[in-house]
Amino acid sequence: MATGRAAKSTRTVVIAGVPDGLLQDDVMADILTIHFQKSRNNGGDVEEVTYPTGNKGVAYVTFEDQEVVESVLKKDDHQLEDKRLSQPYPLRVTPYSEKVFSSVTSVLNMSVFKDQFVLEDLVEEMKKQSRDLSFGPLQSDGQIAVQGSFPAIKLLRDFLLLKAKSLSEKDNREESKSHQRLRRRLQEDRRTTERRNFVPDGDGGKQVVVLDTDIYHYMKHFFPWIFQENDVAISAVTDGDITTVCVENAGRADAGQVSSVKKKIEDQSIKLHSVLRKIRVSFKECPRDEKQRHKWVCERLKSSYPQVLVIPHDAHIEVIGFSSDIFEFTKEMSSKSLTR
């Protein structure tokens, strides 16, 4: 069964930008089927179209042959056209197995540089150094939001640390307090899949691991023993997308034991980062009874998908798990929510 599910997920693409509310759902599914069967769209035989899904304007298209997925993804511009539609609609097509944890948003505090640099000029230099990142506007308090992959965020962090180091070398007497704050903040801002964030305290008995918050929740739920060790205290502080896990001596543990626990947490997070997927089912604009229906269906499905983590929020539900499980989970959730 697991093999069949995995094979199906690799033959599936995610379609975003499906016009919502214009036609009956079965009609829209038929239009999508026709679009992805046409050779001019690099398409092929369609096994199934899942629409609607838990996400507004999103559909899943499963092909009979995995090679068609590769072909469809090579086409740069997908325009959904049909005589039943009043205009063409651009579609975004991505592989179903695309990792969701590959992009994060980090907020950097640049105010610690304000005495040495014109912050606007420094931001422009950062943009040239990190062309794969997206930068938000520089705020009046010196904060700036940066979005991109973990590795790209890491490279930007290293670039800023070098800036701080070059400044400190100009003053051999002592490092200014602003530089110390900079290094501390940059270490807290680090976003990297390698999970090599290491911050020792004065006696060398404390180490820190920075994790994606979703990865942390999944580990805490399914691998709780990783955070349990004799003579070692493990605590965590969550700040949005990032959770900082602190590992320190709480008894007779030596530095080697603390390092071993830290490495165990890092290794497990790296494994999960490469295989987990997350979807967000939004019902912000849904009536109250429809929200309750979604939540009820998710609770009922939990027992059928023991490796899926469901995190309910006021306006949405987050579902985290392996790609094949998430595919089947969202499909069933959509079906049961409509028929209940």
C-alpha positions in Angstrom: 0.0 0.0 0.0 2.8 2.4 0.9 4.5 1.8 -2.4 1.4 2.5 -4.3 0.8 5.7 -2.6 4.3 6.9 -3.1 4.1 6.1 -6.8 0.9 8.1 -7.1 2.4 11.1 -5.4 5.3 11.1 -7.8 2.8 11.2 -10.8 1.0 14.1 -9.3 1.4 17.9 -9.8 -0.1 20.7 -7.8 -2.0 23.3 -9.8 -2.4 26.8 -8.3 -4.5 29.6 -9.8 -7.6 27.6 -10.6 -10.4 30.2 -10.9 -12.6 29.7 -7.9 -16.4 29.9 -7.9 -16.9 30.5 -11.6 -18.2 27.1 -12.6 -19.4 23.9 -11.0 -16.6 21.9 -9.5 -17.0 18.9 -11.8 -17.0 21.2 -14.8 -13.7 22.8 -13.7 -12.2 19.4 -13.1 -13.2 18.5 -16.7 -11.5 21.7 -18.0 -8.3 20.9 -16.1 -8.4 17.3 -17.5 -8.6 18.6 -21.0 -5.9 21.1 -20.5 -3.4 18.6 -19.2 -4.2 16.0 -21.8 -3.3 18.3 -24.7 0.1 17.8 -26.4 0.6 21.6 -26.8 0.6 21.8 -23.0 3.2 18.9 -22.8 0.4 16.8 -21.3 -0.6 13.2 -21.5 -3.1 10.7 -20.1 -4.7 11.9 -16.9 -5.6 9.4 -14.3 -7.4 11.7 -11.9 -8.1 15.3 -11.1 -8.7 16.2 -7.5 -10.7 19.4 -7.2 -11.7 21.1 -5.0 -9.0 20.5 -2.4 -8.5 21.9 1.1 -6.7 24.9 -0.5 -8.7 27.5 -2.4 -7.9 27.6 -6.1 -5.7 24.6 -5.9 -6.1 21.2 -7.7 -4.1 18.0 -7.9 -3.6 16.3 -11.3 -2.4 12.7 -11.4 -1.0 11.4 -14.6 -0.8 7.7 -15.7 2.9 8.1 -16.5 5.5 9.8 -14.4 7.3 11.1 -17.5 4.3 13.3 -18.3 4.9 15.1 -14.9 8.5 16.0 -16.0 7.2 17.2 -19.4 4.4 19.3 -18.0 6.8 21.0 -15.6 9.1 22.0 -18.4 6.4 24.2 -19.9 6.9 27.7 -18.6 3.5 29.2 -19.3 0.3 27.3 -18.6 -2.8 29.3 -19.6 -6.2 27.6 -18.7 -8.4 28.3 -21.7 -11.8 26.9 -22.5 -15.0 28.2 -24.2 -16.7 27.9 -20.9 -14.3 30.4 -19.4 -14.6 34.1 -20.2 -10.8 34.6 -20.3 -7.5 32.7 -20.0 -6.3 32.0 -16.4 -2.5 31.6 -15.7 -1.7 28.4 -13.7 1.3 27.7 -11.6 2.3 24.0 -11.8 4.7 22.4 -9.3 5.6 18.8 -8.4 3.5 17.4 -5.6 6.6 16.3 -3.7 8.0 19.9 -3.7 9.3 20.6 -0.2 7.6 23.2 1.8 10.3 23.7 4.3 12.7 25.0 1.6 11.8 28.6 2.1 11.5 30.7 5.2 11.2 34.4 6.2 13.8 35.9 8.5 13.6 39.3 10.1 17.1 40.9 10.5 17.8 43.8 12.8 20.2 46.0 11.0 20.1 48.9 13.5 23.3 47.6 15.1 25.1 48.7 11.9 23.7 52.2 11.8 26.8 53.9 13.4 29.2 52.4 10.8 27.1 52.2 7.6 24.3 53.9 5.7 21.8 51.2 6.2 20.2 51.7 2.8 23.6 51.2 1.1 24.2 48.1 3.2 20.9 46.6 2.1 21.7 47.3 -1.5 25.0 45.5 -1.0 23.2 42.6 0.6 20.9 42.3 -2.4 23.8 42.1 -4.8 25.4 39.4 -2.6 22.2 37.4 -2.3 20.3 37.5 -5.5 18.3 34.4 -4.7 16.7 36.2 -1.7 13.7 38.5 -1.6 14.0 41.6 0.6 11.2 43.6 2.1 11.4 47.3 2.8 13.9 48.6 5.4 11.8 49.7 8.4 12.5 52.9 10.4 13.7 50.8 13.3 16.3 49.1 11.2 14.5 45.8 10.7 14.1 44.1 7.3 12.4 40.9 6.3 14.3 38.5 4.1 12.7 35.4 2.4 14.4 32.5 0.6 16.0 29.1 1.1 17.8 28.1 4.3 21.2 27.9 2.5 20.8 31.3 1.0 19.8 32.8 4.4 22.9 31.1 5.9 25.2 32.7 3.2 23.7 36.1 4.0 24.2 35.6 7.7 27.9 34.7 7.1 28.3 37.8 4.9 27.0 40.0 7.7 29.2 38.3 10.3 32.2 39.0 8.1 31.1 42.7 8.1 30.9 42.7 11.9 34.3 41.0 12.1 36.0 43.5 9.8 34.7 46.3 12.0 35.9 44.7 15.2 39.4 44.2 13.7 39.7 48.0 13.3 39.6 48.3 17.1 42.0 45.9 18.7 41.3 47.1 22.2 37.9 45.6 22.6 34.8 44.7 20.7 32.0 47.2 21.1 28.8 46.2 22.7 26.9 46.9 19.4 29.1 44.2 17.7 28.4 41.7 20.4 24.7 42.3 20.0 25.0 42.0 16.3 26.7 38.6 16.5 24.2 37.4 19.1 21.2 38.5 16.9 22.6 37.0 13.7 23.2 33.7 15.4 19.5 33.7 16.6 18.4 34.6 13.0 20.2 31.7 11.4 18.0 29.6 9.1 19.7 26.6 7.7 18.7 23.0 6.8 22.1 21.9 8.0 21.1 22.7 11.5 24.6 23.5 12.6 23.7 26.3 14.8 26.0 26.1 17.9 26.1 28.7 20.6 28.2 27.8 23.7 27.8 29.6 27.0 30.6 30.5 29.4 31.3 27.1 30.8 30.9 25.2 27.6 27.9 23.2 29.0 25.2 24.7 26.9 24.4 24.3 23.2 21.7 25.6 21.0 20.0 24.2 17.9 17.7 26.3 15.7 14.9 24.4 14.0 12.0 25.1 11.7 9.0 25.2 14.0 7.0 22.7 12.0 9.9 20.2 12.1 10.1 20.8 15.9 6.4 20.1 16.4 6.6 16.9 14.3 9.6 15.7 16.2 8.1 16.5 19.6 4.9 14.6 18.7 6.4 11.5 17.0 9.9 11.4 18.4 9.5 12.7 22.0 12.4 10.5 23.3 14.9 12.7 21.4 14.1 15.5 23.8 14.6 13.2 26.9 18.0 12.4 28.3 19.2 11.8 31.8 21.2 14.6 33.4 20.5 16.9 30.4 18.0 19.7 30.4 16.3 20.4 27.1 14.1 23.5 26.7 12.6 25.3 23.6 11.4 28.8 22.8 9.3 29.3 19.7 9.3 32.6 17.8 7.1 32.2 14.6 8.7 30.0 12.0 11.8 29.3 14.2 12.2 27.3 17.4 15.4 27.5 19.4 16.2 24.4 21.4 18.6 24.7 24.3 20.6 21.6 25.5 22.5 22.0 28.7 24.0 20.0 31.6 21.4 19.5 34.4 23.4 17.1 36.6 26.5 15.0 36.0 26.4 15.1 32.2 29.7 16.1 30.6 30.3 18.2 27.4 30.4 15.1 25.3 26.9 14.0 26.4 25.5 17.4 25.8 27.0 17.4 22.3 25.7 14.0 21.6 22.1 15.0 22.4 22.5 18.1 20.3 23.7 16.0 17.3 20.9 13.6 17.8 18.3 16.4 17.5 20.1 17.9 14.5 20.4 14.6 12.6 16.7 13.8 13.1 15.6 17.3 11.9 17.7 17.0 8.8 16.2 13.7 7.9 12.6 15.0 8.4 13.4 18.3 6.5 14.1 16.3 3.3 10.9 14.2 3.4 8.1 16.1 5.1 5.5 18.3 3.4 3.1 20.7 4.9 -0.2 22.1 3.6 -2.4 24.8 5.1 -6.1 24.4 4.8 -7.6 27.9 5.1 -11.2 28.6 6.1 -10.8 32.2 7.1 -13.9 33.3 5.0 -15.9 30.1 5.7 -19.0 30.1 7.8 -18.7 28.7 11.4 -20.4 25.4 10.6 -18.1 24.8 7.7 -15.0 25.5 9.9 -16.3 23.0 12.4 -16.9 20.4 9.6 -13.3 20.7 8.5 -12.0 20.3 12.0 -14.3 17.3 12.6 -13.1 15.6 9.4 -9.5 16.1 10.3 -10.0 14.6 13.7 -11.7 11.6 12.2 -8.9 11.0 9.7 -6.1 11.1 12.3 -6.4 7.4 13.1 -6.1 6.4 9.5 -2.9 8.4 9.0 -0.8 7.8 12.1 2.2 9.6 10.7 0.3 12.8 9.9 0.4 15.7 12.4 -2.7 18.0 12.4 -2.2 21.5 14.0 -5.5 23.4 14.3 -5.6 27.2 14.3 -8.5 29.7 14.4 -8.5 30.4 10.7 -6.7 27.4 9.3 -5.5 23.9 9.8 -1.9 22.9 9.1 -1.2 19.3 8.1 2.3 17.9 8.2 3.5 14.5 7.0 5.1 12.5 4.3 4.2 13.5 0.7 2.2 10.4 -0.1 0.2 10.6 3.2 -0.6 14.2 2.8 -1.8 13.6 -0.8 -4.3 10.9 0.4 -5.2 12.9 3.6 -6.2 16.1 1.8 -8.1 14.1 -0.9 -10.1 12.3 1.8 -10.6 15.5 3.8 -12.0 17.3 0.7 -14.3 14.5 -0.1 -15.6 13.9 3.4 -16.0 17.7 4.1 -18.3 18.0 1.0 -20.4 14.9 1.8 -20.8 15.1 5.5 
